[in-house]
Every structure is written in C-alpha cells, then in structure tokens.
Amino acid sequence: MSHELIRLSASEAAAKLKAGDITPLDLIDAAEARIAAVDGDVNALPTLCLDRARDHARALMAGKRREAENEAGWLGGIPVAIKDLAEVAGVRTTYGSPIFADYVPKESHPLVERIERKGGIVIAKSNTPEFGAGGSTFNEVFGRTRNPWNTSLTCGGSTGGGAVALATGQVWLSHGSDHGGSLRRPATYCSVVGLRPSPGRVSRGTADDLYSPLSVNGPMARNIPDLALFLDSMAGWDLADPLTWEAPARPYVAAVAAAETEAPKRIAFTARFGGAISMDRETEEICAHEVRRFEALGAVVEEAHPEIGDLNEAFLVLRSQHFVVDREKMLKEHRDKIKPDIIWQTERGLQETASRLAWAEHERRRFFISMRDLFKRYDVLITPGAATPAFDVMLRAPESIGGKKLENYMGGSLINAFATLAGCPAVAVPCGFDQYGRPVGLHIVAPPRQDARALQVAALFEKMTGLDKLLPITPRPGTVPPAEGG
C-alpha cells in the first residue's frame, strides 16, 4: 500500500482523505518508508519530525484542528516538507548554518502555522544552502543534496531538498522560498514544478527585510494542480507581513481547472534576451521547440523580450542590500562560521554608495517599464527555466555557461532574477531532457499579481507533455557530463 500511496498526487490524496478511503497516518507511514528507502542516496530531508506529525494526524482524525476544513487549500492531513529556513515549533531549524546547528524554535513561522491550519502535516525539514544563498544545495551542517535523476549532479538551490523530496516521492508538497530563482531552478533541475508568487501573495512573516519584494515564500509540487492547491493553502493576508493581501475570490485550483477555456492568445519567448544572457545551446533548442506546443492551442508564439540593459548589475546591487539587512551584524560576530559567498555579497553591499543604490532603482524601473510594454502585447513571457542544465554536485556553481566563464556564483541567475526584479509571478514546469538525461524546463512569467494566469498557462503545457506522470522516481547514479564548449 505504501508504494501506491506515494504515487498519488496531492490532489488525489486530498480527495481520498476527504472520502475516508485513507487516513493521514497512512500517508505518514508511506512517507516514512519511502524516506528510509531513498533519502540516503539524495540527502533531501535531513531532519524528520514524525512523532510530531502523528500527533497532528491523530488530532485531525479526532475532529480537532479542522477549523479551516471548508476553506480553499484544505489539505486534510497531507504530509509536507518545510524548507530549513522557516521555523517549525519544537523542530530543529538550522538555516543550513553551523551558527544555528542546534537551534530549536519555540514558535513556528506564520506561514507554517497557516499551512498546518489548512491541514498540512509537517513531517520534515528540507535541506538548503547556508541561509538559502546558493545555486547548489549544500551546507556544513548536513552536507550535499543530490539530484535523483543523476546523483552525481546538483539539484540546484536553494530549495533543493524540497525539489528532491518531491521527485523521489518522499512528500506530496514542499514549501520553499525564492530570491533569484530558488524555487524555480531546483524545480527545473529535478523535473518538478515550482512557483515564485507575486510579492505579498504569501507571508514572509519573520523576515528582517519585511518591506523588500525580492524574497518570497512559495509552493513546490509534482504537478500544476497540486501547486495550485498548495498556493491556496498559503495565500492570504497576514498581520505579520505588511505586503500581504487577501486570498483571491476564485481559488487557484478553480483557475487551473478553467485553464482550457482561458488559454493564452499571444506568447513571447526568449532564451538569450537578444544576446544579453548566456545560455546552454541544447537547453535553448529544447525550450524553443517545446514552447511551440502552444500553437496547437491556437496561440501565437513569437520571439520577443524586454530590454535587459544593466539589469544583472542592478540585481547584484539591490540583492547586496538584502544581505546587509540580514547579515551585517552576524558577519561581525560569526565571520569564521559564514561561507565566502555570503561574506562577499554582504561586504559588497556595505561598500555601495547612495548614488549606486539610486542607479539600481532607476535601472529596475526602466526594466519594469519594458516588461509592462511587453505585457501589453503578450499574455505571458516564457524563457528556459535555467541557463544551464544540472552541473557537478561538488561545485557551488557552474564554471561556465555556453562557453562563457562566470564571474561569481550568481552569474547564471538572471534568467530567473529578471522576474524577481519586475515583481512578476513565475512558474517552472518540465519540458523534457537533454542528451544526457538531465531535466530541462520552461519558465512562465506573468504580469504582477497574475499568479493564476501563470499557473493556467503552465497547466496547459503540462497536460500536453504529460511529464508529471514520470514521477516519483528512485534515485539514479550517473556521471557528470562534459561542459558545453560554446
């Protein structure tokens, strides 16, 4: 029975829970067995809290903690993973840092409280880079998380553990966060789906930089209907986050169900933004071919893109201020326990001038206007989900992309970060595999606060490919493919 349960989608599991065909304890037992069978090969869920989960399950089965049962996003007892950046009361929460290696919070993050109120049962914390900074998931507390499609490769970052847990069937839903692609790139590398919601759609609660729109929380899943379900669990106004607003009148699950009647008419596609972004050649070819599937739905697909300009530099300037807010004090007190990438980004921020910050804001505004003008002509903008396929798990970042050497660990992030800077929702959805069997995905970007539109377009594409039916998989060993020469 355990093998059958892990193959259920979250939506299917929720329906069976509602019908009484299965119990939350059945799902926890199935998850525990699957974790024992596969996590040793991938290291996705280093911290388990199964006793706590079973207490929650028994409460639900006794008719308790069900006040949100009739609300959108009710999960009814589905086990979920929480990224190890969000506090779960009574559960070890390390942020991937040796500074917090033994930290056990007394209270949960507001979003965790919301998910549990909606019937989600937390069974584990998923691995993440130190403080979520990095495009490959590793840290000094728990080590490296490996890609289940080829365990010699990275799963991406920073929600790497969550993506791997989904792909291998250890959980049905994963929570994550995203600044420069941390929900979208791991989803792409692991052939699952991840949504960076519009800023304010999902509570950040305890964040230090509460008024910044750069970093958001969001959902991961194995397919788009499940992603919509989990977003419904997360969405809504929160007193702890001043940027949040009320959940939509039409649940995201209903919007996805209506996708075929609200199909896009015009789609913009770009991989290199007119040569401004380096891109793996085969990735570009696969994505350019697969995006044409929308033509079968009657949509016009055209090469079009906003003007990138100096957006990459602007992103690094603005991102550095986020690090100053979060890490300046910590850097003074614990420098020897902080990894070099975080030190570099924080010290860069401390060296920026007021004029440079103003320039970066002007550049962000210029880019947003270019995006606004593009969305006057197209329903969505689609790009590859990552600039390069999954790389060697032992590297912190790819050494080069498309034959171009990277200057820093953020060098390949702009293909995702442009949506961050424009305040747009963006979904990563699988679109195939390269010649070495590495997953490739599309990155569907919609106008600000049009999260439902992004999900609908992704749902239509997913239905045409059927790639979600390949999951879950058992981890597969492999070798590191050669880097592209140019």
Rosetta blueprint (number, residue, H / E / L):
1 M L
2 S H
3 H H
4 E H
5 L H
6 I H
7 R L
8 L L
9 S L
10 A H
11 S H
12 E H
13 A H
14 A H
15 A H
16 K H
17 L H
18 K H
19 A H
20 G L
21 D L
22 I L
23 T L
24 P H
25 L H
26 D H
27 L H
28 I H
29 D H
30 A H
31 A H
32 E H
33 A H
34 R H
35 I H
36 A H
37 A H
38 V H
39 D H
40 G H
41 D H
42 V H
43 N L
44 A L
45 L L
46 P L
47 T E
48 L E
49 C L
50 L H
51 D H
52 R H
53 A H
54 R H
55 D H
56 H H
57 A H
58 R H
59 A H
60 L H
61 M H
62 A L
63 G L
64 K L
65 R L
66 R L
67 E L
68 A L
69 E L
70 N L
71 E L
72 A L
73 G L
74 W L
75 L L
76 G L
77 G L
78 I E
79 P E
80 V E
81 A E
82 I E
83 K E
84 D L
85 L L
86 A L
87 E L
88 V L
89 A L
90 G L
91 V L
92 R L
93 T L
94 T L
95 Y L
96 G L
97 S L
98 P H
99 I H
100 F H
101 A L
102 D L
103 Y L
104 V L
105 P L
106 K L
107 E L
108 S L
109 H L
110 P H
111 L H
112 V H
113 E H
114 R H
115 I H
116 E H
117 R H
118 K L
119 G L
120 G E
121 I E
122 V E
123 I E
124 A E
125 K E
126 S E
127 N L
128 T L
129 P L
130 E H
131 F H
132 G H
133 A L
134 G L
135 G L
136 S L
137 T L
138 F E
139 N E
140 E L
141 V L
142 F L
143 G E
144 R E
145 T L
146 R E
147 N L
148 P L
149 W L
150 N L
151 T L
152 S L
153 L E
154 T E
155 C L
156 G L
157 G L
158 S L
159 T L
160 G H
161 G H
162 G H
163 A H
164 V H
165 A H
166 L H
167 A H
168 T L
169 G L
170 Q L
171 V L
172 W L
173 L E
174 S E
175 H E
176 G E
177 S E
178 D E
179 H L
180 G L
181 G L
182 S L
183 L L
184 R H
185 R H
186 P H
187 A H
188 T H
189 Y H
190 C H
191 S L
192 V L
193 V E
194 G E
195 L E
196 R E
197 P L
198 S L
199 P L
200 G L
201 R L
202 V E
203 S L
204 R L
205 G L
206 T L
207 A L
208 D L
209 D L
210 L L
211 Y L
212 S L
213 P L
214 L L
215 S L
216 V E
217 N E
218 G E
219 P E
220 M E
221 A E
222 R L
223 N L
224 I H
225 P H
226 D H
227 L H
228 A H
229 L H
230 F H
231 L H
232 D H
233 S H
234 M H
235 A E
236 G L
237 W L
238 D E
239 L L
240 A L
241 D E
242 P L
243 L L
244 T L
245 W L
246 E L
247 A L
248 P L
249 A L
250 R L
251 P L
252 Y H
253 V H
254 A H
255 A H
256 V H
257 A H
258 A L
259 A H
260 E H
261 T H
262 E H
263 A L
264 P L
265 K L
266 R E
267 I E
268 A E
269 F E
270 T L
271 A L
272 R L
273 F L
274 G L
275 G L
276 A L
277 I L
278 S L
279 M L
280 D L
281 R H
282 E H
283 T H
284 E H
285 E H
286 I H
287 C H
288 A H
289 H H
290 E H
291 V H
292 R H
293 R H
294 F H
295 E H
296 A H
297 L H
298 G L
299 A L
300 V E
301 V E
302 E E
303 E E
304 A L
305 H L
306 P L
307 E L
308 I L
309 G L
310 D L
311 L H
312 N H
313 E H
314 A H
315 F H
316 L H
317 V H
318 L H
319 R H
320 S H
321 Q H
322 H H
323 F H
324 V H
325 V H
326 D H
327 R H
328 E H
329 K H
330 M H
331 L H
332 K H
333 E H
334 H H
335 R H
336 D H
337 K H
338 I L
339 K L
340 P H
341 D H
342 I H
343 I H
344 W H
345 Q H
346 T H
347 E H
348 R H
349 G H
350 L H
351 Q H
352 E L
353 T L
354 A H
355 S H
356 R H
357 L H
358 A H
359 W H
360 A H
361 E H
362 H H
363 E H
364 R H
365 R H
366 R H
367 F H
368 F H
369 I H
370 S H
371 M H
372 R H
373 D H
374 L H
375 F H
376 K L
377 R L
378 Y L
379 D L
380 V E
381 L E
382 I E
383 T E
384 P E
385 G L
386 A L
387 A L
388 T L
389 P L
390 A L
391 F L
392 D E
393 V L
394 M L
395 L L
396 R L
397 A L
398 P L
399 E L
400 S E
401 I E
402 G L
403 G L
404 K E
405 K E
406 L L
407 E L
408 N L
409 Y L
410 M L
411 G L
412 G L
413 S L
414 L H
415 I H
416 N H
417 A H
418 F H
419 A H
420 T H
421 L H
422 A H
423 G L
424 C L
425 P L
426 A E
427 V E
428 A E
429 V E
430 P E
431 C E
432 G E
433 F E
434 D L
435 Q L
436 Y L
437 G L
438 R L
439 P E
440 V E
441 G E
442 L E
443 H E
444 I E
445 V E
446 A L
447 P L
448 P L
449 R L
450 Q L
451 D H
452 A H
453 R H
454 A H
455 L H
456 Q H
457 V H
458 A H
459 A H
460 L H
461 F H
462 E H
463 K H
464 M H
465 T H
466 G L
467 L H
468 D H
469 K H
470 L H
471 L L
472 P L
473 I L
474 T L
475 P L
476 R L
477 P L
478 G L
479 T L
480 V L
481 P L
482 P L
483 A L
484 E L
485 G L
486 G L
